[in-house]
Amino acid sequence: MDGARVSKVSNFVTVSFTILTDSVSQTHTDQKVLAIVNCDENHDNVKKCFGPLFDEINELSSAGVITVGEESYNIEIMVGGDMKFIQLLLGLNGSIGTYACPWCKVAKDNRGDMTFPEGYYHTLEMLRTIQEISDLASTGKSGKQSFGVTGKPLLNIEPIRYVPDELHLLMRITDVLLRNLIDDARSKDEYGRLTGQSCDNLDILVKAIQSCGLTFKIWNAKNGDLDWTSLSGNDKKTLLRELPDKLFFCLHEDTRDRVVSLWKEFSAIYSALCSGEGAEILFETTCQFIQNFIQIGQLKRHGYHPSNVTPYMHVLAYHVPFFVKRYGGLSKFSGQGVEKTNDVIKQVHQMRSSKSDPTTDALLVRKRIEVSSAVTRKPRQYTKQNDSYWCSGIKSRRDAKRWKFFEEMKQVDDAYHGKQNEIVPDTMSVIEIKDKLAKLGVRTKLRKKEKLLQLLRDVSV
């Protein structure tokens, strides 16, 4: 389940499903869309619009069996999505609330405490259950007594069967790390202006990110704060792989090595949670990552304090290891297919819909895509002969072609201006220039010789 802003006035919420097997790749064509609704993303709207669908899902989940023809199959329904929709389905408040974690009742002030053992937040006392959430919603308690519950769950599926999305884990945690990099470089620039040292560290950081093959800029927003280019999931993966080794000249020297190490640690953690390798030590690795994160804050770096440990970081440390041990790598639950489905639906709405009934148009087109995907031509399998070429060689080749193009453009430009100088020499007087312009049928009120020369060169070529 996910939402997407398809226009300035329309927001589509989509519910889809896929059958999880070891052989299924989670692309957008594997997603089967069940419903699309144009509504705001809140608990009441989703409950009202998807109520009949949720009732059928609850019945199917309670039965645990589905019959197709004469065959019966045991099923287990898993729920995936970003944290916002998981909280919405469970009837919880948002990520800025005191009790934001969908899986346990950890308080906001305790998210940065890594002293608890691995299974602490999966004990009966701390783990959330559907029954407890429903009881708290019925009693109408508020504040700390409600543990963040604002309504009844929309699905009768235990939170332990809601799987964290590896894509949003990557996106939201790297958002924090990237924001801290920008703050670090900016504060170093401010210190440089006071001490007369170099103050172009923010520009160096931008060039380092761009050297990874990404389009990235930083600018001043209308409110005076810095804003920067939003990066996709693949862009974030590229940053994790290539950026850490390029950060040595734009960060504070006393914490530079720790920050670089932090990026490399998270890169290793992300690879492990996607593949499922090293599940036995994943908890220790993630806890050490957050402890190192907080230690940088103790050295007076902004953005690395315990209060900056987000719900996604808590989930990474205390819940992701549990799911990796139970289900293996989380890549099979990735939300990339869902996000691509949103992109397709947005494209349909903007280019292939009459707007009279846009959700029906989007659903019909989406169903045609699902039906036709089974008969489309499969791409030819390509075996890479040289892995180093695809890692670095192809980038060098494209850079060389780009610089060759720029060089050719420069040569043409130089030849053009050289031809202009040959046609109109600089030794001509103002009267001579105006006489020649008159012969060419050009009338002007310009008086400066430089501007008259440029005008004559432009009309003479």
FILO-759134 format. One record per residue (C-alpha): residue in three letters; x, y, z. Coordinates in nm, 2 decimals. Layout:
% FILO-759134
REC  type       X       Y       Z
REC   ALA       X       Y       Z
...
This chain:
% FILO-759134
REC  type       X       Y       Z
REC   MET    0.00    0.00    0.00
REC   ASP    0.13    0.34   -0.09
REC   GLY    0.03    0.69   -0.20
REC   ALA    0.14    0.92   -0.47
REC   ARG    0.08    1.28   -0.56
REC   VAL   -0.02    1.26   -0.93
REC   SER   -0.11    1.62   -0.98
REC   LYS   -0.14    1.94   -0.78
REC   VAL   -0.50    1.85   -0.67
REC   SER   -0.50    1.47   -0.68
REC   ASN   -0.35    1.21   -0.46
REC   PHE   -0.39    0.84   -0.54
REC   VAL   -0.37    0.57   -0.28
REC   THR   -0.30    0.23   -0.42
REC   VAL   -0.33   -0.12   -0.27
REC   SER   -0.15   -0.40   -0.45
REC   PHE   -0.02   -0.75   -0.38
REC   THR    0.22   -1.00   -0.51
REC   ILE    0.29   -1.37   -0.44
REC   LEU    0.63   -1.41   -0.27
REC   THR    0.84   -1.70   -0.39
REC   ASP    1.21   -1.75   -0.43
REC   SER    1.18   -1.73   -0.80
REC   VAL    0.98   -1.41   -0.83
REC   SER    1.16   -1.09   -0.89
REC   GLN    0.98   -0.80   -0.73
REC   THR    0.93   -0.57   -1.03
REC   HIS    0.63   -0.35   -1.09
REC   THR    0.49   -0.60   -1.34
REC   ASP    0.47   -0.86   -1.06
REC   GLN    0.24   -0.62   -0.86
REC   LYS   -0.13   -0.69   -0.89
REC   VAL   -0.32   -0.37   -0.82
REC   LEU   -0.64   -0.43   -0.62
REC   ALA   -0.77   -0.08   -0.58
REC   ILE   -0.69    0.29   -0.65
REC   VAL   -0.86    0.57   -0.47
REC   ASN   -0.82    0.95   -0.50
REC   CYS   -0.81    1.07   -0.14
REC   ASP   -0.58    1.22    0.13
REC   GLU   -0.36    0.98    0.32
REC   ASN   -0.52    0.96    0.66
REC   HIS   -0.68    0.69    0.88
REC   ASP   -1.05    0.79    0.83
REC   ASN   -1.03    0.83    0.45
REC   VAL   -0.84    0.50    0.40
REC   LYS   -1.09    0.32    0.63
REC   LYS   -1.39    0.45    0.45
REC   CYS   -1.26    0.40    0.09
REC   PHE   -1.09    0.06    0.14
REC   GLY   -1.33   -0.09    0.40
REC   PRO   -1.48   -0.37    0.19
REC   LEU   -1.14   -0.47    0.06
REC   PHE   -0.99   -0.48    0.41
REC   ASP   -1.29   -0.70    0.52
REC   GLU   -1.20   -0.95    0.26
REC   ILE   -0.83   -0.95    0.34
REC   ASN   -0.92   -1.00    0.71
REC   GLU   -1.14   -1.30    0.63
REC   LEU   -0.87   -1.45    0.41
REC   SER   -0.60   -1.39    0.68
REC   SER   -0.82   -1.55    0.95
REC   ALA   -0.89   -1.85    0.73
REC   GLY   -0.52   -1.90    0.64
REC   VAL   -0.63   -2.11    0.34
REC   ILE   -0.73   -2.02   -0.01
REC   THR   -0.90   -2.26   -0.25
REC   VAL   -0.83   -2.25   -0.63
REC   GLY   -1.04   -2.50   -0.82
REC   GLU   -1.01   -2.83   -0.63
REC   GLU   -0.68   -2.74   -0.47
REC   SER   -0.63   -2.57   -0.13
REC   TYR   -0.32   -2.37   -0.04
REC   ASN   -0.20   -2.25    0.30
REC   ILE   -0.12   -1.88    0.29
REC   GLU    0.03   -1.62    0.52
REC   ILE   -0.04   -1.26    0.44
REC   MET    0.25   -1.02    0.49
REC   VAL    0.21   -0.64    0.48
REC   GLY    0.47   -0.40    0.34
REC   GLY    0.51   -0.03    0.28
REC   ASP    0.68    0.27    0.41
REC   MET    0.65    0.35    0.79
REC   LYS    0.38    0.62    0.73
REC   PHE    0.13    0.36    0.59
REC   ILE    0.22    0.09    0.84
REC   GLN    0.14    0.34    1.12
REC   LEU   -0.18    0.44    0.94
REC   LEU   -0.30    0.07    0.90
REC   LEU   -0.22    0.00    1.26
REC   GLY   -0.40    0.31    1.39
REC   LEU   -0.09    0.48    1.52
REC   ASN    0.03    0.84    1.51
REC   GLY    0.31    0.96    1.28
REC   SER    0.68    0.94    1.30
REC   ILE    0.71    1.26    1.50
REC   GLY    0.51    1.12    1.79
REC   THR    0.65    1.00    2.12
REC   TYR    0.56    0.63    2.04
REC   ALA    0.63    0.61    1.67
REC   CYS    0.76    0.26    1.62
REC   PRO    0.49    0.03    1.47
REC   TRP    0.64   -0.28    1.62
REC   CYS    0.71   -0.19    1.98
REC   LYS    0.63    0.07    2.25
REC   VAL    0.97    0.24    2.27
REC   ALA    0.96    0.60    2.37
REC   LYS    1.12    0.88    2.16
REC   ASP    1.37    0.95    2.44
REC   ASN    1.49    0.59    2.45
REC   ARG    1.55    0.53    2.07
REC   GLY    1.92    0.62    2.11
REC   ASP    1.98    0.38    2.40
REC   MET    2.16    0.08    2.26
REC   THR    2.22   -0.09    2.60
REC   PHE    1.91   -0.31    2.58
REC   PRO    1.96   -0.67    2.46
REC   GLU    1.85   -0.79    2.12
REC   GLY    1.51   -0.94    2.21
REC   TYR    1.41   -0.67    2.46
REC   TYR    1.16   -0.49    2.23
REC   HIS    1.01   -0.83    2.12
REC   THR    0.91   -0.93    2.47
REC   LEU    0.54   -0.94    2.57
REC   GLU    0.58   -0.62    2.76
REC   MET    0.72   -0.41    2.47
REC   LEU    0.59   -0.58    2.16
REC   ARG    0.27   -0.43    2.00
REC   THR   -0.02   -0.66    1.93
REC   ILE   -0.35   -0.61    1.74
REC   GLN   -0.55   -0.69    2.06
REC   GLU   -0.37   -0.43    2.27
REC   ILE   -0.39   -0.16    2.00
REC   SER   -0.77   -0.23    1.96
REC   ASP   -0.82   -0.21    2.34
REC   LEU   -0.63    0.12    2.37
REC   ALA   -0.83    0.26    2.08
REC   SER   -1.16    0.16    2.25
REC   THR   -1.07    0.31    2.59
REC   GLY   -1.00    0.65    2.43
REC   LYS   -0.68    0.70    2.64
REC   SER   -0.45    0.98    2.53
REC   GLY   -0.10    1.09    2.59
REC   LYS    0.16    0.84    2.72
REC   GLN   -0.12    0.60    2.83
REC   SER   -0.22    0.55    2.47
REC   PHE    0.13    0.46    2.34
REC   GLY    0.06    0.65    2.02
REC   VAL   -0.27    0.47    1.94
REC   THR   -0.52    0.71    1.76
REC   GLY   -0.76    0.46    1.61
REC   LYS   -0.84    0.09    1.56
REC   PRO   -0.63   -0.12    1.32
REC   LEU   -0.77   -0.15    0.97
REC   LEU   -0.63   -0.50    0.92
REC   ASN   -0.65   -0.78    1.17
REC   ILE   -0.29   -0.88    1.10
REC   GLU   -0.03   -0.88    1.38
REC   PRO    0.24   -0.61    1.36
REC   ILE    0.50   -0.89    1.35
REC   ARG    0.38   -0.97    1.00
REC   TYR    0.44   -0.61    0.88
REC   VAL    0.78   -0.62    0.72
REC   PRO    1.01   -0.31    0.71
REC   ASP    1.08   -0.19    0.36
REC   GLU    1.45   -0.20    0.28
REC   LEU    1.41    0.08    0.02
REC   HIS    1.27    0.33    0.27
REC   LEU    1.52    0.22    0.53
REC   LEU    1.79    0.32    0.28
REC   MET    1.62    0.65    0.18
REC   ARG    1.54    0.78    0.52
REC   ILE    1.87    0.69    0.70
REC   THR    2.08    0.83    0.41
REC   ASP    1.87    1.14    0.43
REC   VAL    1.99    1.20    0.78
REC   LEU    2.35    1.12    0.69
REC   LEU    2.35    1.35    0.39
REC   ARG    2.19    1.63    0.58
REC   ASN    2.46    1.60    0.84
REC   LEU    2.73    1.61    0.57
REC   ILE    2.58    1.94    0.44
REC   ASP    2.56    2.09    0.79
REC   ASP    2.92    1.98    0.85
REC   ALA    3.05    2.14    0.54
REC   ARG    2.85    2.46    0.60
REC   SER    2.97    2.49    0.96
REC   LYS    3.33    2.45    0.84
REC   ASP    3.27    2.73    0.59
REC   GLU    3.14    2.95    0.86
REC   TYR    3.44    2.88    1.08
REC   GLY    3.67    2.95    0.78
REC   ARG    3.51    3.30    0.73
REC   LEU    3.59    3.38    1.09
REC   THR    3.95    3.26    1.09
REC   GLY    4.04    3.36    0.73
REC   GLN    4.07    3.00    0.61
REC   SER    3.92    2.82    0.31
REC   CYS    3.54    2.86    0.30
REC   ASP    3.44    2.66   -0.02
REC   ASN    3.38    2.32    0.15
REC   LEU    3.02    2.31    0.06
REC   ASP    3.11    2.35   -0.31
REC   ILE    3.37    2.08   -0.27
REC   LEU    3.10    1.85   -0.12
REC   VAL    2.86    1.92   -0.41
REC   LYS    3.14    1.85   -0.67
REC   ALA    3.22    1.52   -0.48
REC   ILE    2.86    1.41   -0.51
REC   GLN    2.85    1.52   -0.88
REC   SER    3.17    1.32   -0.95
REC   CYS    2.97    1.01   -0.85
REC   GLY    2.77    1.06   -1.17
REC   LEU    2.47    1.22   -1.00
REC   THR    2.29    1.55   -1.07
REC   PHE    2.31    1.74   -0.74
REC   LYS    2.28    2.10   -0.64
REC   ILE    2.23    2.30   -0.32
REC   TRP    2.05    2.63   -0.31
REC   ASN    1.89    2.88   -0.06
REC   ALA    1.52    2.82   -0.01
REC   LYS    1.27    3.10    0.04
REC   ASN    1.27    3.05    0.41
REC   GLY    1.65    3.11    0.42
REC   ASP    1.75    2.74    0.49
REC   LEU    1.95    2.53    0.25
REC   ASP    1.77    2.29    0.02
REC   TRP    1.91    2.04   -0.22
REC   THR    1.83    1.79   -0.50
REC   SER    1.62    1.50   -0.40
REC   LEU    1.79    1.17   -0.49
REC   SER    1.63    0.84   -0.59
REC   GLY    1.70    0.50   -0.43
REC   ASN    1.96    0.41   -0.70
REC   ASP    2.13    0.74   -0.65
REC   LYS    2.15    0.67   -0.27
REC   LYS    2.31    0.33   -0.35
REC   THR    2.56    0.51   -0.57
REC   LEU    2.64    0.75   -0.29
REC   LEU    2.70    0.47   -0.04
REC   ARG    2.93    0.30   -0.28
REC   GLU    3.14    0.59   -0.41
REC   LEU    3.10    0.90   -0.19
REC   PRO    3.28    0.80    0.14
REC   ASP    3.63    0.80   -0.02
REC   LYS    3.57    1.15   -0.15
REC   LEU    3.49    1.33    0.18
REC   PHE    3.84    1.40    0.31
REC   PHE    3.86    1.76    0.21
REC   CYS    3.52    1.92    0.30
REC   LEU    3.46    1.80    0.66
REC   HIS    3.59    1.90    1.00
REC   GLU    3.92    1.72    1.06
REC   ASP    3.84    1.61    1.41
REC   THR    3.54    1.40    1.31
REC   ARG    3.61    1.34    0.94
REC   ASP    3.74    0.98    0.98
REC   ARG    3.44    0.89    1.20
REC   VAL    3.19    1.03    0.95
REC   VAL    3.36    0.84    0.66
REC   SER    3.36    0.52    0.86
REC   LEU    2.99    0.57    0.95
REC   TRP    2.90    0.58    0.58
REC   LYS    3.09    0.27    0.51
REC   GLU    2.93    0.09    0.81
REC   PHE    2.58    0.17    0.68
REC   SER    2.68    0.05    0.33
REC   ALA    2.78   -0.29    0.48
REC   ILE    2.47   -0.31    0.69
REC   TYR    2.24   -0.23    0.40
REC   SER    2.41   -0.50    0.19
REC   ALA    2.37   -0.75    0.47
REC   LEU    2.00   -0.68    0.54
REC   CYS    1.92   -0.71    0.17
REC   SER    2.10   -1.04    0.11
REC   GLY    2.05   -1.20    0.46
REC   GLU    2.42   -1.27    0.50
REC   GLY    2.57   -1.23    0.84
REC   ALA    2.23   -1.23    1.01
REC   GLU    2.39   -1.36    1.34
REC   ILE    2.60   -1.05    1.39
REC   LEU    2.36   -0.79    1.23
REC   PHE    2.22   -0.67    1.57
REC   GLU    2.57   -0.60    1.70
REC   THR    2.67   -0.43    1.38
REC   THR    2.36   -0.20    1.37
REC   CYS    2.39   -0.11    1.74
REC   GLN    2.76   -0.02    1.69
REC   PHE    2.65    0.19    1.39
REC   ILE    2.41    0.40    1.61
REC   GLN    2.66    0.42    1.89
REC   ASN    2.92    0.56    1.65
REC   PHE    2.66    0.80    1.52
REC   ILE    2.60    0.94    1.87
REC   GLN    2.97    0.96    1.95
REC   ILE    3.02    1.20    1.67
REC   GLY    2.76    1.42    1.83
REC   GLN    2.95    1.41    2.16
REC   LEU    3.24    1.58    1.96
REC   LYS    3.01    1.88    1.90
REC   ARG    2.89    1.79    1.55
REC   HIS    2.54    1.90    1.48
REC   GLY    2.28    1.63    1.39
REC   TYR    2.44    1.33    1.56
REC   HIS    2.28    1.35    1.90
REC   PRO    2.05    1.08    2.06
REC   SER    1.75    1.30    1.97
REC   ASN    1.85    1.26    1.60
REC   VAL    1.81    0.88    1.61
REC   THR    1.50    0.84    1.40
REC   PRO    1.23    0.56    1.41
REC   TYR    1.40    0.41    1.10
REC   MET    1.73    0.39    1.29
REC   HIS    1.56    0.22    1.59
REC   VAL    1.39   -0.03    1.35
REC   LEU    1.73   -0.09    1.18
REC   ALA    1.88   -0.19    1.52
REC   TYR    1.61   -0.37    1.71
REC   HIS    1.37   -0.51    1.45
REC   VAL    1.54   -0.56    1.12
REC   PRO    1.78   -0.84    1.26
REC   PHE    1.47   -1.02    1.38
REC   PHE    1.30   -1.02    1.03
REC   VAL    1.63   -1.11    0.86
REC   LYS    1.67   -1.41    1.08
REC   ARG    1.31   -1.51    1.03
REC   TYR    1.27   -1.45    0.65
REC   GLY    1.62   -1.40    0.51
REC   GLY    1.71   -1.10    0.31
REC   LEU    1.46   -0.82    0.29
REC   SER    1.51   -0.76   -0.08
REC   LYS    1.22   -0.99   -0.15
REC   PHE    0.99   -0.75    0.04
REC   SER    1.13   -0.44   -0.13
REC   GLY    0.90   -0.15   -0.21
REC   GLN    1.07   -0.07   -0.54
REC   GLY    0.80   -0.25   -0.74
REC   VAL    0.53   -0.05   -0.56
REC   GLU    0.71    0.28   -0.62
REC   LYS    0.74    0.20   -0.99
REC   THR    0.37    0.11   -1.00
REC   ASN    0.30    0.46   -0.86
REC   ASP    0.52    0.61   -1.14
REC   VAL    0.32    0.42   -1.40
REC   ILE   -0.01    0.53   -1.25
REC   LYS    0.10    0.89   -1.24
REC   GLN    0.21    0.87   -1.60
REC   VAL   -0.13    0.72   -1.70
REC   HIS   -0.31    1.00   -1.51
REC   GLN   -0.12    1.28   -1.68
REC   MET   -0.10    1.14   -2.03
REC   ARG   -0.37    0.88   -2.09
REC   SER   -0.67    0.99   -1.88
REC   SER   -0.97    1.20   -1.96
REC   LYS   -0.98    1.32   -1.60
REC   SER   -1.36    1.25   -1.58
REC   ASP   -1.29    0.93   -1.38
REC   PRO   -0.92    0.92   -1.34
REC   THR   -0.89    0.63   -1.09
REC   THR   -1.09    0.40   -1.32
REC   ASP   -0.88    0.50   -1.62
REC   ALA   -0.56    0.43   -1.42
REC   LEU   -0.69    0.09   -1.29
REC   LEU   -0.80   -0.02   -1.64
REC   VAL   -0.46    0.07   -1.80
REC   ARG   -0.28   -0.09   -1.51
REC   LYS   -0.48   -0.42   -1.56
REC   ARG   -0.40   -0.42   -1.93
REC   ILE   -0.03   -0.39   -1.84
REC   GLU   -0.06   -0.68   -1.60
REC   VAL   -0.23   -0.90   -1.85
REC   SER    0.01   -0.82   -2.14
REC   SER    0.32   -0.86   -1.92
REC   ALA    0.28   -1.24   -1.94
REC   VAL    0.32   -1.23   -2.32
REC   THR    0.58   -0.96   -2.37
REC   ARG    0.92   -1.04   -2.51
REC   LYS    1.17   -1.12   -2.25
REC   PRO    1.50   -0.93   -2.27
REC   ARG    1.80   -1.12   -2.39
REC   GLN    2.02   -1.23   -2.11
REC   TYR    2.36   -1.05   -2.11
REC   THR    2.66   -1.20   -1.94
REC   LYS    2.91   -0.94   -1.83
REC   GLN    3.26   -1.02   -1.96
REC   ASN    3.45   -0.76   -1.76
REC   ASP    3.30   -0.65   -1.42
REC   SER    3.56   -0.37   -1.38
REC   TYR    3.43   -0.21   -1.70
REC   TRP    3.08   -0.19   -1.56
REC   CYS    3.20   -0.05   -1.23
REC   SER    3.44    0.22   -1.34
REC   GLY    3.53    0.17   -1.71
REC   ILE    3.20    0.27   -1.85
REC   LYS    3.20    0.59   -1.64
REC   SER    3.54    0.68   -1.77
REC   ARG    3.44    0.62   -2.13
REC   ARG    3.13    0.83   -2.10
REC   ASP    3.33    1.11   -1.93
REC   ALA    3.58    1.10   -2.22
REC   LYS    3.30    1.13   -2.48
REC   ARG    3.15    1.42   -2.29
REC   TRP    3.49    1.61   -2.27
REC   LYS    3.55    1.53   -2.64
REC   PHE    3.22    1.69   -2.72
REC   PHE    3.30    2.00   -2.51
REC   GLU    3.64    2.03   -2.68
REC   GLU    3.48    2.01   -3.03
REC   MET    3.23    2.28   -2.93
REC   LYS    3.51    2.50   -2.80
REC   GLN    3.71    2.46   -3.12
REC   VAL    3.40    2.56   -3.33
REC   ASP    3.34    2.86   -3.10
REC   ASP    3.70    2.97   -3.12
REC   ALA    3.69    2.94   -3.50
REC   TYR    3.37    3.14   -3.52
REC   HIS    3.51    3.43   -3.31
REC   GLY    3.84    3.41   -3.50
REC   LYS    3.64    3.45   -3.83
REC   GLN    3.46    3.75   -3.68
REC   ASN    3.79    3.92   -3.59
REC   GLU    3.92    3.86   -3.94
REC   ILE    3.61    4.01   -4.10
REC   VAL    3.60    4.32   -3.87
REC   PRO    3.94    4.43   -3.75
REC   ASP    3.97    4.62   -3.42
REC   THR    4.15    4.91   -3.60
REC   MET    3.83    5.04   -3.76
REC   SER    3.71    5.38   -3.63
REC   VAL    3.35    5.45   -3.51
REC   ILE    3.27    5.64   -3.83
REC   GLU    3.40    5.35   -4.05
REC   ILE    3.19    5.10   -3.85
REC   LYS    2.87    5.30   -3.88
REC   ASP    2.93    5.35   -4.26
REC   LYS    2.97    4.97   -4.31
REC   LEU    2.66    4.90   -4.10
REC   ALA    2.46    5.15   -4.31
REC   LYS    2.57    4.97   -4.63
REC   LEU    2.44    4.65   -4.47
REC   GLY    2.11    4.82   -4.40
REC   VAL    2.15    4.83   -4.02
REC   ARG    2.05    5.14   -3.83
REC   THR    2.16    5.17   -3.46
REC   LYS    2.19    5.43   -3.19
REC   LEU    2.49    5.26   -3.03
REC   ARG    2.79    5.48   -2.97
REC   LYS    3.05    5.27   -2.79
REC   LYS    3.31    5.13   -3.03
REC   GLU    3.31    4.78   -2.86
REC   LYS    2.94    4.74   -2.90
REC   LEU    2.94    4.86   -3.26
REC   LEU    3.23    4.62   -3.34
REC   GLN    3.03    4.33   -3.19
REC   LEU    2.72    4.43   -3.39
REC   LEU    2.91    4.45   -3.71
REC   ARG    3.07    4.11   -3.66
REC   ASP    2.73    3.96   -3.58
REC   VAL    2.57    4.08   -3.90
REC   SER    2.88    4.02   -4.12
REC   VAL    2.91    3.64   -4.04
